[in-house]
Amino acid sequence: MAISDLFPTKASAVIFISYMALFINQGLLVTASKRKDGSFAYNATTVVLMTEVVKLGMAIFLHLREATVKETISTIRQNLQVFALYFVPAALYTIYNNLVFVNLKHYDPTTYFILLQLRVVVTGIIFQVLFGKQLTRIQWSSLVLLMIGCAVKNVRFWSPAVGPTTAALSNNTSASHNPVVPRLDLHLLYLLFQVFASCFAGVYNEYLIKSNGSISVPLMLQNVFMYVDSIVANIVALALTQSLGDAVSSHNVHALLDWNVIAIILNNASVGIVTSLFLRSLNSILKTFASGLELVFTAILAWIFFGIRVGVSTWLAIFIVSSAIYLYSHSPVNNPAPKESNIQHAKDEI
């Protein structure tokens, strides 16, 4: 297997590594920003909203290096339908971010992260539907193996000693006695919808980049569409949950001036830009493998920098994820080439 089968160009390999590095760094920065009691000195919602604003500023700056303001306005007018289509992934990402907090209230972290690995397989299914590509048995086997490896990372192979904290957790969630058994109620539907929202948003974002406007609309201008829509979707979500006033309060805005918070915002904004480059030059399937590697490397680096113990589950996950990547490397998905297509076709796919 030649490395070119996975990465068609040197630039795509650099994008893959950069994507992982930025995501891993994001986890480390957020961990470093925690107080001793595990809380944050800043409002996470305010940080998310400010990140979208910074993403928008970066995308505008990068786009205007290649086009004039007059050309940009003309392109926007000619592609308002593409702009509207970006509300689909923007709204789904907003729903996903809000459901994170909802679902973690009803599931212990282990159960939550294990169930979240269903997105690996769901991504494969949605990818087949939108791009009309049938994954091979080897590709499906590697995806399932990757899902198992990610799930194993979150499994405890022995129970901690029962104490006040453990007892309190047992009283608050029925899943804590057996962290791999989900609650079969309405909250499971919320989590499944969260998984679908994440997967469909990611794959449909790739679909828009490669099939709609990839020729007539420059990539960074497509990012502008995405981030404007995301800001609008987040503001609507905050207004509906009556938390907009708190998110933009002077206290929470002032907290953004902390150097660690600034680093989180800039790093996460860079993730957004690199993700669009990733989806243009690679594909959503390889993105799931990058996410699997992020999970493993984050655990190892958290152990090195913060002394967070690396257990048996992490080492076993490393072996399984590595095996999945080795298997996938023998039959990688060919990257869908960007091509011009009808906007109406994209609407029909929603």
HELIX and SHEET records of a PDB file:
HELIX    1   1 ILE A    3  LEU A    6  1                                   4    
HELIX    2   2 LYS A   10  ALA A   32  1                                  23    
HELIX    3   3 ALA A   44  LEU A   64  1                                  21    
HELIX    4   4 VAL A   69  GLN A   78  1                                  10    
HELIX    5   5 LEU A   80  LEU A   85  1                                   6    
HELIX    6   6 PHE A   87  LEU A  104  1                                  18    
HELIX    7   7 PRO A  109  LEU A  116  1                                   8    
HELIX    8   8 LEU A  118  PHE A  131  1                                  14    
HELIX    9   9 ARG A  137  LYS A  153  1                                  17    
HELIX   10  10 PRO A  164  ASN A  172  1                                   9    
HELIX   11  11 LEU A  186  SER A  211  1                                  26    
HELIX   12  12 LEU A  219  LEU A  240  1                                  22    
HELIX   13  13 LEU A  244  ALA A  247  1                                   4    
HELIX   14  14 SER A  250  HIS A  254  1                                   5    
HELIX   15  15 ALA A  255  LEU A  257  5                                   3    
HELIX   16  16 TRP A  259  SER A  281  1                                  23    
HELIX   17  17 SER A  284  PHE A  306  1                                  23    
HELIX   18  18 VAL A  312  SER A  329  1                                  18    
HELIX   19  19 ILE A  343  GLU A  349  1                                   7    
END                                                                             
